[in-house]
Amino acid sequence: MAKLTNLFEWGMTTVVDLFKEAEEAEGNQLEMVEMELKNGRTVAIALISGPYAHDMTQMMRDAKSRAG
Protein backbone atom coordinates (compact mmCIF):
# COMPACT_ATOMS: atom_id res chain seq x y z
CA MET A 1 0.00 0.00 0.00
CA ALA A 2 2.43 2.62 -1.16
CA LYS A 3 -0.09 5.02 -2.68
CA LEU A 4 -0.71 6.71 0.67
CA THR A 5 2.98 7.25 1.38
CA ASN A 6 4.05 8.19 -2.17
CA LEU A 7 3.77 11.97 -1.88
CA PHE A 8 4.78 12.46 -5.51
CA GLU A 9 1.55 10.80 -6.72
CA TRP A 10 -0.91 12.35 -4.26
CA GLY A 11 -2.32 14.66 -6.93
CA MET A 12 -3.27 11.60 -8.99
CA THR A 13 -4.36 9.26 -6.16
CA THR A 14 -8.00 8.94 -5.12
CA VAL A 15 -9.59 7.28 -2.10
CA VAL A 16 -10.85 4.61 -4.52
CA ASP A 17 -7.23 3.92 -5.50
CA LEU A 18 -6.37 3.40 -1.81
CA PHE A 19 -9.26 0.94 -1.40
CA LYS A 20 -8.25 -0.98 -4.54
CA GLU A 21 -4.68 -1.22 -3.31
CA ALA A 22 -5.88 -2.46 0.10
CA GLU A 23 -8.02 -5.15 -1.57
CA GLU A 24 -4.99 -6.43 -3.47
CA ALA A 25 -2.66 -6.45 -0.46
CA GLU A 26 -1.93 -9.73 1.28
CA GLY A 27 -1.79 -10.03 5.04
CA ASN A 28 -1.83 -7.06 7.38
CA GLN A 29 -0.80 -3.70 6.00
CA LEU A 30 -0.25 -0.42 7.85
CA GLU A 31 0.69 2.86 6.20
CA MET A 32 0.92 6.15 8.06
CA VAL A 33 1.63 9.72 7.06
CA GLU A 34 2.11 12.57 9.53
CA MET A 35 2.49 16.18 8.42
CA GLU A 36 2.71 19.58 10.03
CA LEU A 37 0.19 22.08 8.71
CA LYS A 38 0.85 25.76 8.01
CA ASN A 39 -0.91 26.70 11.26
CA GLY A 40 1.50 24.53 13.29
CA ARG A 41 -0.99 21.73 13.97
CA THR A 42 -0.28 18.16 12.90
CA VAL A 43 -2.43 15.86 10.79
CA ALA A 44 -1.96 12.09 10.60
CA ILE A 45 -3.51 9.67 8.14
CA ALA A 46 -3.42 5.90 8.67
CA LEU A 47 -4.55 3.17 6.29
CA ILE A 48 -4.90 -0.28 7.84
CA SER A 49 -6.02 -3.41 6.01
CA GLY A 50 -5.98 -7.11 6.67
CA PRO A 51 -7.28 -9.59 9.20
CA TYR A 52 -6.37 -7.39 12.18
CA ALA A 53 -7.73 -4.09 10.82
CA HIS A 54 -10.89 -4.33 12.93
CA ASP A 55 -8.86 -4.94 16.11
CA MET A 56 -6.54 -2.02 15.32
CA THR A 57 -9.51 0.26 14.66
CA GLN A 58 -11.08 -0.74 17.97
CA MET A 59 -7.83 0.04 19.79
CA MET A 60 -7.79 3.53 18.25
CA ARG A 61 -11.44 4.08 19.23
CA ASP A 62 -10.66 3.00 22.79
CA ALA A 63 -7.69 5.39 22.94
CA LYS A 64 -9.84 8.22 21.61
CA SER A 65 -12.51 7.62 24.26
CA ARG A 66 -9.89 7.58 27.06
CA ALA A 67 -8.35 10.81 25.74
CA GLY A 68 -11.69 12.55 26.05
C-alpha positions as CSV (number, residue, x, y, z in Angstrom):
1,M,0.0,0.0,0.0
2,A,2.4,2.6,-1.2
3,K,-0.1,5.0,-2.7
4,L,-0.7,6.7,0.7
5,T,3.0,7.3,1.4
6,N,4.0,8.2,-2.2
7,L,3.8,12.0,-1.9
8,F,4.8,12.5,-5.5
9,E,1.6,10.8,-6.7
10,W,-0.9,12.4,-4.3
11,G,-2.3,14.7,-6.9
12,M,-3.3,11.6,-9.0
13,T,-4.4,9.3,-6.2
14,T,-8.0,8.9,-5.1
15,V,-9.6,7.3,-2.1
16,V,-10.9,4.6,-4.5
17,D,-7.2,3.9,-5.5
18,L,-6.4,3.4,-1.8
19,F,-9.3,0.9,-1.4
20,K,-8.2,-1.0,-4.5
21,E,-4.7,-1.2,-3.3
22,A,-5.9,-2.5,0.1
23,E,-8.0,-5.1,-1.6
24,E,-5.0,-6.4,-3.5
25,A,-2.7,-6.4,-0.5
26,E,-1.9,-9.7,1.3
27,G,-1.8,-10.0,5.0
28,N,-1.8,-7.1,7.4
29,Q,-0.8,-3.7,6.0
30,L,-0.2,-0.4,7.8
31,E,0.7,2.9,6.2
32,M,0.9,6.2,8.1
33,V,1.6,9.7,7.1
34,E,2.1,12.6,9.5
35,M,2.5,16.2,8.4
36,E,2.7,19.6,10.0
37,L,0.2,22.1,8.7
38,K,0.8,25.8,8.0
39,N,-0.9,26.7,11.3
40,G,1.5,24.5,13.3
41,R,-1.0,21.7,14.0
42,T,-0.3,18.2,12.9
43,V,-2.4,15.9,10.8
44,A,-2.0,12.1,10.6
45,I,-3.5,9.7,8.1
46,A,-3.4,5.9,8.7
47,L,-4.5,3.2,6.3
48,I,-4.9,-0.3,7.8
49,S,-6.0,-3.4,6.0
50,G,-6.0,-7.1,6.7
51,P,-7.3,-9.6,9.2
52,Y,-6.4,-7.4,12.2
53,A,-7.7,-4.1,10.8
54,H,-10.9,-4.3,12.9
55,D,-8.9,-4.9,16.1
56,M,-6.5,-2.0,15.3
57,T,-9.5,0.3,14.7
58,Q,-11.1,-0.7,18.0
59,M,-7.8,0.0,19.8
60,M,-7.8,3.5,18.3
61,R,-11.4,4.1,19.2
62,D,-10.7,3.0,22.8
63,A,-7.7,5.4,22.9
64,K,-9.8,8.2,21.6
65,S,-12.5,7.6,24.3
66,R,-9.9,7.6,27.1
67,A,-8.3,10.8,25.7
68,G,-11.7,12.5,26.0
